[in-house]
């Protein structure tokens, strides 16, 4: 200790800003991967003949694996080396990306996305964990903010970049774009990051991890497959019955450990638990919208992938805007008021879209999407900041992992539940009178498939009926989302105001969740 009696800050890594650039590139790419494939769903449906349920699995395989594995993955890095585990995760994402580009069916795509989700789970919590090892406390908030912004920036850029690549090179390019970026980042991380670990971190319990993954997977399977197989089919009933006890068993096992891998005491703290819940609701709505809106814009409105990506930018720009600009609003009005206002905006946008989307021109569509994006930003960003700001420093790692898990699970359920509602409503609304059994079944698989059958049979009225049915299904999904957002607004105004009164200290802006 120096003569003044103050502890000497840890030395900073000499190439820390280059290392931060590499970590930012990693998080930008993971942000891409959350949204880049959504604009390709109609193309995948047409070229690989995958139905709506399989499209949901292509999206959700990444999210379910990510959410189920992020907590144990972070602990693995603490125990066995953060740089080493991060690099292994990058290898998984690279391998999954290469396999996805070579896929020739839904099963291969789902397997590739699962491997990518596992890699993302290994990478995401460790990006934040390595920053204190290369930055002194004075520069650490700036570093965390830059990493968080990189991840968030990838989300609005994903549909735009994906649409441009899809127009020029085909859907495989959406997977291949990961290879050069992550390979370069992996080399830089290997050369620039020091190896660190925490041998005292809680041990990963393989059985609890497997039970959590099985419980989440069974729930998502039941929701997605219930529409296609029927809600009373044996596989769906078994999955629905198995999910609660599997998850509960894992939580009971963890509660008995002295240092649990999954610490439910965090969620019982209102200052952390309620904001985490509302961030998951916002993630639910965002993921659901990003699942069906690209299909609506391309299949019903007739936009190409790039044009569809452009039209989605107002939706996602609101989220990016609030990452940097939400702090003053929270300081002025409080967390509860801001989050509730965001949910009210989302509810208004949902009701407006459910009644006027079909007649909206390009300008009206952009305004509607901008309102939706601002609502998402107001609801999600302050929730994440409030949750992280409620954590003591020694619980930041565990809390960040828990927050990421709950948010990703919310996103996975958004795709599963809203996607299943969309598919069920579309099939029930589609007029297939006069078609053969094979044609009726094919048209009911997806709106893209219906257009193919209409062209094959030279029946333009089938394409018109499919467009009308999908538009109605989109309206129903928006209507349900609006009611969910309205209920969340009422709860947020009450619960978050109690958990975070207006006079409470504002959580640090730099802690916006980069982990998903």
LUMPARO-281501 format. One line per 10 residues: number of its first residue (from 1); their letters; for each residue z, x, y of C-alpha. Coordinates in nm, 4 decimals. Each point is the difference from the previous one (the first is absolute). Layout:
residues N
NUM) A) Z:X:Y | ...
This chain:
residues 516
1) XXXXXXXXXX) 0.0000:0.0000:0.0000 | -0.0891:0.1374:0.3452 | 0.2709:0.0748:0.2595 | -0.0481:-0.3350:0.1727 | 0.1299:-0.1744:-0.3109 | -0.3191:-0.2061:-0.0629 | -0.1740:0.0240:-0.3372 | -0.3296:0.1830:-0.0026 | -0.2906:-0.2365:-0.0782 | -0.2003:0.0790:-0.3126
11) XXXXXXXXXX) -0.2961:0.2320:0.0546 | -0.3337:-0.1713:0.0425 | -0.2933:0.0776:-0.2284 | -0.2545:0.2181:0.1840 | -0.2981:-0.2193:-0.0942 | 0.1829:-0.3302:0.0269 | -0.2602:-0.1761:0.2161 | -0.2802:0.0918:-0.2400 | 0.2188:-0.1308:-0.2826 | 0.0582:-0.3186:0.1979
21) XXXXXXXXXX) -0.3764:-0.0408:0.0413 | -0.0402:0.0243:-0.3789 | 0.2752:-0.2570:-0.0582 | -0.1561:-0.2284:0.2620 | -0.3335:0.0240:-0.1823 | 0.1747:-0.0966:-0.3234 | 0.1611:-0.3068:0.1569 | -0.3222:-0.0994:0.1787 | -0.1761:0.0009:-0.3365 | 0.2747:-0.2051:-0.1664
31) XXXXXXXXXX) -0.0350:-0.2483:0.2867 | -0.3736:-0.0140:-0.0739 | 0.0687:-0.0737:-0.3646 | 0.2053:-0.3088:0.0844 | -0.2925:-0.1744:0.1715 | -0.3267:0.1851:-0.0612 | -0.0829:-0.1813:-0.3238 | 0.0439:-0.3528:0.1381 | -0.3448:-0.0062:0.1623 | -0.1530:0.0989:-0.3358
41) XXXXXXXXXX) 0.1414:-0.2936:-0.1986 | -0.3152:-0.2167:0.0336 | -0.2159:0.2991:-0.0991 | 0.2219:0.0779:-0.2983 | -0.0163:-0.3649:-0.1021 | -0.3796:0.0046:0.0145 | -0.0660:0.3399:-0.1611 | 0.2797:0.0180:-0.2578 | 0.0329:-0.3770:-0.0544 | 0.3741:-0.0154:0.0605
51) XXXXXXXXXX) 0.1632:-0.3308:0.0858 | 0.2640:-0.0790:0.2615 | 0.2894:0.0742:-0.2359 | -0.1423:0.3420:-0.0838 | -0.0556:0.0669:0.3703 | 0.3680:-0.0753:0.0550 | 0.0911:0.2528:-0.2685 | -0.2265:0.2646:0.1540 | 0.1963:-0.0347:0.3248 | 0.3430:-0.0631:-0.1537
61) XXXXXXXXXX) -0.0082:0.2766:-0.2623 | 0.0399:0.2488:0.2856 | 0.2717:-0.1998:0.1760 | 0.2031:-0.0874:-0.3110 | 0.0028:0.3578:-0.1289 | 0.0773:0.1345:0.3468 | 0.2921:-0.2400:0.0512 | 0.1434:0.0456:-0.3516 | -0.0158:0.3798:0.0028 | 0.0860:0.1019:0.3565
71) XXXXXXXXXX) 0.3791:0.0115:-0.0492 | 0.0030:0.2151:-0.3164 | -0.2877:0.2097:0.1365 | 0.2025:0.0994:0.3055 | 0.2932:0.0995:-0.2191 | -0.2277:0.2083:-0.2226 | -0.1058:0.1948:0.3057 | 0.3621:0.0534:0.1048 | 0.0934:0.1392:-0.3412 | -0.3094:0.1947:-0.1072
81) XXXXXXXXXX) -0.1490:0.1151:0.3284 | -0.1457:-0.2056:0.2818 | -0.3135:0.2077:0.0547 | -0.0695:0.0171:-0.3742 | 0.0413:-0.3754:-0.0468 | -0.2084:-0.0778:0.3091 | -0.2839:0.2148:-0.1353 | 0.0210:-0.1717:-0.3402 | -0.0279:-0.3334:0.1809 | -0.3098:0.1182:0.1866
91) XXXXXXXXXX) -0.1561:0.1060:-0.3298 | 0.0655:-0.3510:-0.1371 | -0.1635:-0.1630:0.3031 | -0.2986:0.2366:-0.0251 | -0.0403:-0.0642:-0.3725 | 0.0285:-0.3765:0.0449 | -0.2570:0.0116:0.2817 | -0.2479:0.1910:-0.2174 | 0.0518:-0.2405:-0.2914 | -0.0403:-0.2985:0.2306
101) XXXXXXXXXX) -0.3357:0.1269:0.1248 | -0.1204:0.0259:-0.3617 | 0.1312:-0.3415:-0.1104 | -0.2432:-0.2484:-0.1505 | 0.2335:-0.2976:-0.0395 | 0.3203:-0.1662:0.1143 | 0.2213:0.1754:-0.2571 | -0.1024:0.3477:0.1159 | 0.0406:-0.0958:0.3645 | 0.3479:-0.1376:-0.0615
111) XXXXXXXXXX) 0.1007:0.3113:-0.1954 | -0.1290:0.2244:0.2786 | 0.1858:-0.1960:0.2665 | 0.3173:0.0156:-0.2094 | -0.0229:0.3779:-0.0165 | -0.0608:0.0134:0.3755 | 0.3062:-0.2195:0.0582 | 0.2138:0.2320:-0.2112 | -0.1234:0.2969:0.2003 | 0.0668:-0.1770:0.3292
121) XXXXXXXXXX) 0.3546:-0.0753:-0.1173 | 0.0563:0.3693:-0.0671 | -0.1439:0.1036:0.3355 | 0.1237:-0.2561:0.2518 | 0.3807:0.0497:-0.0053 | -0.0336:0.3784:-0.0171 | -0.2123:0.0282:0.3123 | 0.3020:-0.1113:0.2037 | 0.2405:0.1998:-0.2161 | -0.1706:0.3364:0.0693
131) XXXXXXXXXX) -0.0064:-0.0385:0.3794 | 0.3667:0.1056:0.0524 | -0.0764:0.3205:-0.1906 | -0.2704:0.1131:0.2448 | 0.1080:-0.1535:0.3327 | 0.3178:0.0497:0.2004 | 0.1788:-0.3186:0.1154 | -0.1568:0.0145:0.3462 | -0.3570:-0.0288:-0.1345 | 0.0751:-0.2159:-0.3035
141) XXXXXXXXXX) -0.0341:-0.3443:0.1698 | -0.3449:0.0936:0.1311 | -0.1050:0.1197:-0.3457 | 0.1204:-0.3177:-0.1715 | -0.1733:-0.2176:0.2619 | -0.3298:0.1840:-0.0495 | 0.0171:-0.0422:-0.3774 | 0.0859:-0.3700:0.0369 | -0.2856:-0.0535:0.2441 | -0.2433:0.1759:-0.2344
151) XXXXXXXXXX) 0.0830:-0.2391:-0.2825 | -0.0232:-0.3054:0.2232 | -0.3283:0.1181:0.1545 | -0.1539:0.0183:-0.3478 | 0.0461:-0.3736:-0.0520 | -0.2263:-0.1269:0.2820 | -0.2521:0.2775:-0.0624 | -0.0203:-0.0783:-0.3738 | -0.2215:-0.3108:0.0184 | -0.2222:0.1584:0.2652
161) XXXXXXXXXX) -0.0524:0.3271:-0.1878 | -0.0289:-0.1905:-0.3273 | -0.2662:-0.2287:0.1417 | -0.2024:0.2929:0.1365 | 0.0159:0.1861:-0.3322 | -0.0810:-0.3146:-0.1980 | -0.3100:-0.0733:0.2076 | -0.1394:0.3511:-0.0460 | 0.1230:0.1342:-0.3316 | 0.1444:-0.2804:-0.2152
171) XXXXXXXXXX) 0.3529:-0.0852:-0.1095 | 0.0634:0.3262:-0.1899 | 0.0030:0.1838:0.3348 | 0.3195:-0.1852:0.0916 | 0.1785:0.1924:-0.2754 | -0.1833:0.3280:0.0553 | 0.0992:0.0169:0.3670 | 0.3516:0.0926:-0.1169 | -0.1139:0.3159:-0.1774 | -0.0838:0.2395:0.2862
181) XXXXXXXXXX) 0.2833:-0.1209:0.2259 | 0.2751:0.0191:-0.2616 | -0.1291:0.3217:-0.1564 | 0.0143:0.1698:0.3407 | 0.3438:-0.1465:0.0676 | 0.1281:0.1137:-0.3410 | -0.1094:0.3590:0.0643 | 0.1619:-0.0026:0.3440 | 0.3256:-0.1458:-0.1372 | 0.0114:0.2612:-0.2753
191) XXXXXXXXXX) -0.0399:0.2826:0.2520 | 0.2060:-0.1311:0.2910 | 0.2903:-0.2005:-0.1417 | 0.3148:0.1682:-0.1315 | 0.1429:-0.1107:-0.3333 | 0.3272:-0.1898:0.0362 | 0.2153:-0.2133:-0.2261 | 0.3367:-0.1725:-0.0215 | 0.1554:0.0538:-0.3445 | 0.2802:-0.2413:0.0903
201) XXXXXXXXXX) -0.2394:-0.2939:0.0416 | 0.0459:-0.2961:-0.2376 | -0.1731:0.0422:-0.3330 | -0.3014:-0.2135:-0.0806 | 0.0859:-0.2461:-0.2744 | -0.3156:-0.0465:-0.2107 | 0.1161:-0.3273:-0.1543 | 0.0897:-0.1584:0.3350 | -0.3319:0.1168:0.1426 | -0.1905:-0.1517:-0.2926
211) XXXXXXXXXX) 0.1935:-0.3274:0.0274 | -0.0702:-0.0306:0.3728 | -0.3709:0.0730:-0.0509 | -0.0191:-0.2499:-0.2869 | 0.1833:-0.2682:0.2008 | -0.2244:0.0352:0.3038 | -0.3130:0.0257:-0.2140 | 0.0916:-0.3108:-0.2006 | 0.0542:-0.2029:0.3177 | -0.3334:0.1027:0.1529
221) XXXXXXXXXX) -0.1768:-0.0573:-0.3354 | 0.1387:-0.3529:-0.0230 | -0.1038:-0.0903:0.3554 | -0.3530:0.1409:-0.0274 | -0.0775:-0.1072:-0.3545 | 0.1591:-0.3446:0.0359 | -0.3041:-0.1221:0.1912 | -0.2523:0.1380:-0.2477 | 0.1819:-0.0618:-0.3317 | 0.2022:-0.3069:0.0950
231) XXXXXXXXXX) 0.3668:-0.0095:0.0974 | 0.1031:-0.1219:-0.3454 | -0.1871:0.2676:-0.1965 | 0.2313:0.2130:-0.2209 | -0.0675:0.3361:0.1737 | 0.0750:-0.1482:0.3432 | 0.3150:-0.1787:-0.1196 | 0.1237:0.3155:-0.1730 | -0.0618:0.2106:0.3104 | 0.1756:-0.2518:0.2266
241) XXXXXXXXXX) 0.2978:-0.0167:-0.2343 | 0.0195:0.3782:-0.0462 | -0.0148:0.1110:0.3646 | 0.3485:-0.1108:0.1204 | 0.2030:0.1394:-0.2939 | -0.1908:0.3301:-0.0012 | 0.0626:0.0516:0.3710 | 0.3609:-0.1188:-0.0218 | 0.0737:0.2324:-0.2923 | -0.1270:0.2973:0.1980
251) XXXXXXXXXX) 0.2123:-0.0943:0.3012 | 0.3119:-0.0502:-0.2135 | -0.0518:0.3398:-0.1629 | -0.0379:0.1656:0.3389 | 0.3047:-0.1738:0.1488 | 0.2199:0.1667:-0.2620 | -0.1104:0.3516:0.0895 | 0.2035:0.2091:0.2422 | -0.3168:0.1055:0.1838 | -0.2516:-0.2767:-0.0659
261) XXXXXXXXXX) -0.3734:0.0477:0.0297 | -0.0257:-0.3555:0.1425 | 0.2900:-0.0678:0.2350 | 0.0221:-0.3735:0.0672 | 0.2889:0.0595:0.2403 | -0.2644:0.0915:0.2562 | -0.1558:-0.3469:-0.0220 | 0.3412:-0.1643:0.0329 | 0.0386:0.1598:0.3447 | -0.1396:-0.2645:0.2422
271) XXXXXXXXXX) -0.1180:0.2676:0.2418 | -0.2264:0.1433:-0.2683 | -0.0570:-0.2883:-0.2426 | -0.1293:-0.2686:0.2361 | -0.2510:0.2214:0.1858 | -0.1216:0.1283:-0.3375 | -0.0571:-0.3593:-0.1151 | -0.2015:-0.0906:0.3102 | -0.2075:0.3178:-0.0233 | -0.0851:-0.1104:-0.3560
281) XXXXXXXXXX) -0.1000:-0.3475:0.1226 | -0.2305:0.1606:0.2583 | -0.1433:0.2254:-0.2731 | -0.0515:-0.3088:-0.2202 | -0.2048:-0.1725:0.2712 | -0.1979:0.3114:0.0945 | -0.0963:0.0838:-0.3591 | -0.0997:-0.3594:-0.0722 | -0.2187:-0.0187:0.3110 | -0.1668:0.3306:-0.0804
291) XXXXXXXXXX) -0.0766:-0.1268:-0.3504 | -0.1884:-0.3180:0.0879 | -0.1326:0.0547:0.3547 | -0.2530:0.2743:-0.0952 | -0.1345:-0.2295:-0.2719 | -0.0278:-0.2897:0.2458 | -0.1734:0.2128:0.2630 | -0.2512:0.1444:-0.2451 | -0.0669:-0.2824:-0.2459 | 0.0279:-0.3018:0.2288
301) XXXXXXXXXX) -0.0810:0.1406:0.3432 | -0.2653:0.2355:-0.1364 | 0.1177:0.3202:0.1722 | -0.0662:0.3362:-0.1606 | 0.2962:0.2177:-0.1029 | -0.0064:0.2096:0.3198 | -0.0267:-0.3061:0.2244 | 0.2847:-0.1643:-0.1924 | 0.2094:0.3138:0.0513 | -0.0737:-0.0053:0.3726
311) XXXXXXXXXX) 0.1121:-0.3616:0.0242 | 0.3293:0.0823:-0.1727 | 0.0914:0.2662:0.2555 | 0.1702:-0.2422:0.2454 | 0.2267:-0.1159:-0.2833 | 0.1165:0.3471:-0.0892 | -0.0100:0.1474:0.3509 | 0.2960:-0.2174:0.0958 | 0.2105:0.1691:-0.2647 | -0.1026:0.3447:0.1235
321) XXXXXXXXXX) 0.0632:-0.0968:0.3631 | 0.3561:-0.1110:-0.0722 | 0.0821:0.3227:-0.1873 | 0.0030:0.1770:0.3345 | 0.0694:-0.2863:0.2394 | 0.2640:-0.2192:-0.1642 | 0.3042:0.1964:0.1154 | 0.0158:-0.1370:0.3590 | -0.0253:-0.3580:-0.1290 | 0.2897:0.0548:-0.2395
331) XXXXXXXXXX) 0.2095:0.1613:0.2720 | -0.0694:-0.2920:0.2320 | 0.0311:-0.2966:-0.2363 | 0.1642:0.1216:-0.3224 | -0.1263:0.0367:-0.3560 | 0.0505:-0.3638:-0.0999 | -0.1930:-0.1412:0.2954 | -0.2925:0.2394:-0.0433 | -0.0343:-0.0496:-0.3761 | 0.0362:-0.3778:0.0359
341) XXXXXXXXXX) -0.2682:0.0026:0.2729 | -0.2332:0.1909:-0.2310 | 0.0537:-0.2536:-0.2766 | -0.0630:-0.2859:0.2444 | -0.3291:0.1636:0.1018 | -0.0925:0.0376:-0.3679 | 0.0838:-0.3639:-0.0629 | -0.2074:-0.1125:0.2990 | -0.2919:0.2160:-0.1151 | 0.0266:-0.1363:-0.3533
351) XXXXXXXXXX) -0.0072:-0.3636:0.1109 | -0.2829:0.0744:0.2447 | -0.2042:0.1825:-0.2633 | 0.0523:-0.2678:-0.2624 | -0.1509:-0.2625:0.2314 | -0.2594:0.1903:0.2052 | -0.1080:0.3091:-0.1956 | -0.3180:-0.1539:-0.1400 | -0.1328:-0.0897:0.3478 | 0.1159:0.3188:0.1781
361) XXXXXXXXXX) -0.2649:0.2214:0.1572 | 0.0254:0.3782:0.0154 | 0.2009:-0.0017:0.3236 | 0.2413:-0.2658:-0.1235 | 0.0351:0.1825:-0.3303 | 0.0901:0.3227:0.1809 | 0.2607:-0.1786:0.2148 | 0.1504:-0.1693:-0.3072 | 0.0210:0.3296:-0.1872 | 0.1513:0.1753:0.3041
371) XXXXXXXXXX) 0.2735:-0.2670:0.0213 | 0.0651:0.0425:-0.3721 | 0.0141:0.3796:0.0373 | 0.2446:-0.0171:0.2894 | 0.2191:-0.2369:-0.2007 | -0.0014:0.2401:-0.2943 | 0.0876:0.2929:0.2237 | 0.2858:-0.1852:0.1712 | 0.1408:-0.1140:-0.3348 | -0.0400:0.3163:-0.2053
381) XXXXXXXXXX) 0.0623:0.3018:0.2227 | 0.3366:-0.1010:0.1534 | 0.1196:-0.1105:-0.3452 | -0.0700:0.3430:-0.1452 | 0.1570:0.1774:0.2979 | 0.3112:-0.2182:-0.0150 | 0.0444:0.0596:-0.3718 | -0.0315:0.3770:0.0326 | 0.2189:0.0056:0.3106 | 0.2804:-0.1729:-0.1938
391) XXXXXXXXXX) 0.0232:0.2832:-0.2535 | 0.2472:0.2874:0.0335 | -0.1674:0.3442:-0.0177 | 0.1203:0.0688:-0.3541 | -0.1665:-0.3211:-0.1263 | -0.3365:0.0497:0.1714 | -0.1786:0.1118:-0.3163 | 0.1358:-0.2784:-0.2217 | -0.0511:-0.2612:0.2707 | -0.3557:0.1105:0.0745
401) XXXXXXXXXX) -0.0862:-0.0251:-0.3677 | 0.1593:-0.3455:-0.0292 | -0.1807:-0.1243:0.3113 | -0.3344:0.1309:-0.1264 | 0.0560:-0.1608:-0.3408 | 0.0818:-0.3439:0.1433 | -0.2896:0.0105:0.2481 | -0.2519:0.0991:-0.2664 | 0.1319:-0.2656:-0.2347 | -0.0481:-0.2543:0.2777
411) XXXXXXXXXX) -0.3589:0.1185:0.0433 | -0.0666:-0.0218:-0.3746 | 0.1361:-0.3542:-0.0115 | -0.2117:-0.0921:0.3044 | -0.3177:0.0946:-0.1858 | 0.1220:-0.1644:-0.3208 | 0.1297:-0.3296:0.1414 | -0.2492:-0.0614:0.2814 | -0.2848:0.1293:-0.2161 | 0.0975:-0.2352:-0.2829
421) XXXXXXXXXX) 0.0281:-0.2925:0.2423 | -0.3446:0.0877:0.1340 | -0.1556:0.0199:-0.3484 | 0.1634:-0.3234:-0.1205 | -0.1049:-0.1945:0.3112 | -0.3547:0.1391:-0.0107 | -0.0512:-0.1002:-0.3631 | 0.1469:-0.3434:0.0544 | -0.2200:-0.0637:0.3037 | -0.3305:0.1409:-0.1311
431) XXXXXXXXXX) -0.2543:-0.2659:-0.0949 | -0.1671:0.1115:-0.3255 | -0.1521:-0.3332:-0.0998 | -0.3353:0.0394:-0.1691 | 0.0658:0.3586:-0.1070 | 0.0200:0.1289:-0.3548 | 0.3418:0.1018:-0.1273 | -0.0870:0.3700:0.0349 | -0.1284:-0.0442:0.3559 | 0.3032:-0.2067:0.1035
441) XXXXXXXXXX) 0.2377:0.2580:-0.1450 | -0.1893:0.2862:0.1665 | -0.0072:-0.1720:0.3395 | 0.3732:-0.0634:-0.0232 | 0.0815:0.3677:-0.0533 | -0.0577:0.0878:0.3653 | -0.2104:-0.1001:0.2983 | -0.2110:0.3132:-0.0539 | -0.0727:-0.1067:-0.3572 | -0.0884:-0.3512:0.1226
451) XXXXXXXXXX) -0.2598:0.1461:0.2356 | -0.1493:0.1983:-0.2871 | -0.0243:-0.3108:-0.2171 | -0.1519:-0.1965:0.2893 | -0.2719:0.2634:0.0394 | -0.0577:0.0214:-0.3760 | -0.0340:-0.3787:-0.0378 | -0.1790:-0.0466:0.3331 | 0.2664:-0.2455:0.1130 | 0.0907:0.0722:0.3639
461) XXXXXXXXXX) 0.2313:-0.3012:-0.0019 | 0.2288:0.1902:-0.2393 | 0.0344:0.2839:0.2518 | 0.0775:-0.2532:0.2728 | 0.2588:-0.1693:-0.2204 | 0.1588:0.3384:-0.0789 | 0.0169:0.0906:0.3688 | 0.1612:-0.3340:0.0810 | 0.2495:0.0352:-0.2869 | 0.0957:0.3556:0.0975
471) XXXXXXXXXX) 0.0353:-0.0973:0.3661 | 0.2321:-0.2831:-0.1037 | 0.1977:0.2389:-0.2221 | 0.0307:0.2468:0.2896 | 0.1250:-0.2800:0.2248 | 0.2626:-0.0986:-0.2577 | 0.1181:0.3622:-0.0340 | 0.0271:0.0285:0.3797 | 0.1876:-0.3322:0.0188 | 0.2555:0.1155:-0.2580
481) XXXXXXXXXX) 0.0332:0.3363:0.1773 | 0.0635:-0.1814:0.3283 | 0.2879:-0.1999:-0.1478 | 0.1487:0.3131:-0.1562 | -0.0201:0.1827:0.3354 | 0.1597:-0.2958:0.1787 | 0.2920:-0.0054:-0.2444 | 0.0357:0.3777:0.0383 | 0.0026:-0.0358:0.3804 | 0.2927:-0.2417:-0.0111
491) XXXXXXXXXX) 0.1936:0.2220:-0.2392 | -0.0778:0.3201:0.1918 | 0.1177:-0.1483:0.3283 | 0.3310:-0.0883:-0.1610 | 0.0679:0.2806:-0.2494 | -0.1346:0.3010:0.1901 | 0.1731:-0.1017:0.3209 | 0.3274:-0.0067:-0.1914 | -0.0709:0.3293:-0.1780 | -0.1394:0.1756:0.3117
501) XXXXXXXXXX) 0.1389:-0.1552:0.3216 | -0.1807:0.0681:0.3259 | 0.2612:0.2540:0.1020 | -0.0382:0.2005:-0.3194 | -0.1557:0.3463:0.0255 | -0.3728:0.0039:-0.0547 | -0.1117:0.1777:-0.3171 | -0.1913:0.3229:0.0594 | -0.3745:-0.0531:0.0376 | -0.0789:0.3067:-0.2071
511) XXXXXX) 0.1370:-0.1620:-0.3118 | -0.2784:-0.2546:-0.0360 | -0.0653:-0.0160:-0.3742 | -0.2685:0.2344:-0.1075 | 0.0502:-0.0718:-0.3531 | -0.1955:-0.3150:-0.0228
